[in-house]
Amino acid sequence: MWKKVQQFYIHISEHLPDYCDMISNRGERYAKAGLANGYLRSRTLFSKENKSGLVSFGNAENFLMQDVLLEYVRTKAAPALDNASLTYDEGPFGPERLRAAMAKLLNTYFHPVRPVSADHILFTSGVTSLNSIVALTLTDPGDGILLGQPIYGAFNGDLQVPSGCQLIYTPFHEDDPFSEQAVSRYEKTFLEARDQNGVPIRALLICNPHNPLGRCYPRKTLEALMQFCQKYQVHLTSDEIYGLSVYDDFSSGFVSVLSIDPVPLGVDPSLIHVLYGMSKDFAAAGLRLGCLISQNQRLMQAALSISRFHWPSHVSISIATTILDDHEFIKVFLRDSRALLRSHSDFAVRALEEAGIPYSPGANAGLFLWIDLSKCLDINIANTQDEWVAETQLSKQLQTAGVEMSSGQAYHNEAPGWFRVIFSMEMDTLKEGLSRLVTIYLIFNQH
Ligand SMILES: Cc1ncc(COP(=O)(O)O)c(C=O)c1O
């Protein structure tokens, strides 16, 4: 259907150019941003029946647990649907029962310093919506939101396009982005933006566990980030959508900012906001459910208003409530999910190491590994144009070889040539994708 719309648009733009100008500047901005373009391409994916199809390491989804969840939805959640699911019910921001069930989950697994209650939670149709809502409510056009490099690429469009804010990215150079020293890097970027470029920064957005690095922030770093936010009176939004997909503890497990008491640190609790959702840890991106947890009354009131435009389906809400109320199911589901993520991550790491492909070390959470293919960049393109053009070229070559991956440029990586491998998929698909990747890598690095 969208192909037809596109064809029609191209047709009228060729024949009746005036028609195409009849949208607002805002509309033009959205049209140019092409935020849904990734879903317009038609491609045939790898499967048992079609072994020549593309292996997509594009979207980060937990395909490993989908069958388990689907069976649960069919047998337990669907029979619990009632008439309320077909009504407006309690409105756009999630019924009390869902919010209470989510509060219980957070109180059990995120160890909040003060118990989260249903009143501190607001649901919308996904964390994507909430990121746009947070940008809309915390910034005016031209204001800045601070982020680290690299970071989840879609933040760019999700935050900037609706609100007109600017995203200000922090390079860490040789510093570890999860260390306390990283905070002074944020501060440097903040001060440059404010004092040299006149950009008032309103918020710091972190992703914990981190996408794409797959690491968790240590408690000390989170405390230092909270104090940095207090010092300059900026909000801290922590996107914790991968919070329960920690598959190996190593030295640092997941610490939610909810579990850190801001008061003894001298931090105003109304500056701290958390985003969570069903898409990753519960393998249910299609339910389209995300929530904001905040004690900032004004922010919540603004978000409540905007939630009207991001109203989740009450069918999804009913399904999620059944899941979240079933604590025994959740325990087993999360245990099995972690075990599978662990074994698939181990498999991917082994394949990368055998081929000599470098990757960002220390990942213990999320669904991906951040790998360094800079040795595959075309030197001629890098010299005559630039290394980011060479990265785009490499991305196309990988696609031609049958592997699709998010690239470093989209994720604001500091150096070109990095890509994100997803390992949370069926073993046959993972093996095939990695084998294509390794083949390309070895061809490019023969001498
Ligand atoms: C860090 C992060 N936030 C948000 C999202 C999107 O979440 P949702 O499916 O709830 O819109 C993603 C999906 O990849 C993500 O990685």
The ligand as an SDF file (V2000), in Angstrom:
LIG
                    3D

 16 16  0  0  0  0  0  0  0  0999 V2000
   17.5820    2.1740   23.2440 C   0  0  0  0  0  0  0  0  0  0  0  0
   16.2720    1.9590   22.5610 C   0  0  0  0  0  0  0  0  0  0  0  0
   15.2270    2.7100   22.9100 N   0  0  0  0  0  0  0  0  0  0  0  0
   14.0230    2.5510   22.3200 C   0  0  0  0  0  0  0  0  0  0  0  0
   13.8410    1.6150   21.3130 C   0  0  0  0  0  0  0  0  0  0  0  0
   12.4820    1.4820   20.6820 C   0  0  0  0  0  0  0  0  0  0  0  0
   11.5810    0.9590   21.6130 O   0  0  0  0  0  0  0  0  0  0  0  0
   10.0490    0.6750   21.2790 P   0  0  0  0  0  0  0  0  0  0  0  0
    9.9820   -0.5780   20.4770 O   0  0  0  0  0  0  0  0  0  0  0  0
    9.4170    0.5190   22.6230 O   0  0  0  0  0  0  0  0  0  0  0  0
    9.5400    1.8580   20.5390 O   0  0  0  0  0  0  0  0  0  0  0  0
   14.9130    0.8150   20.9150 C   0  0  0  0  0  0  0  0  0  0  0  0
   14.7520   -0.1800   19.8320 C   0  0  0  0  0  0  0  0  0  0  0  0
   15.6930   -0.6140   19.2060 O   0  0  0  0  0  0  0  0  0  0  0  0
   16.1590    0.9860   21.5630 C   0  0  0  0  0  0  0  0  0  0  0  0
   17.2130    0.2450   21.2300 O   0  0  0  0  0  0  0  0  0  0  0  0
  1  2  1  0
  2  3  1  0
  2 15  2  0
  3  4  2  0
  4  5  1  0
  5  6  1  0
  5 12  2  0
  6  7  1  0
  7  8  1  0
  8  9  2  0
  8 10  1  0
  8 11  1  0
 12 13  1  0
 12 15  1  0
 13 14  2  0
 15 16  1  0
M  END
$$$$
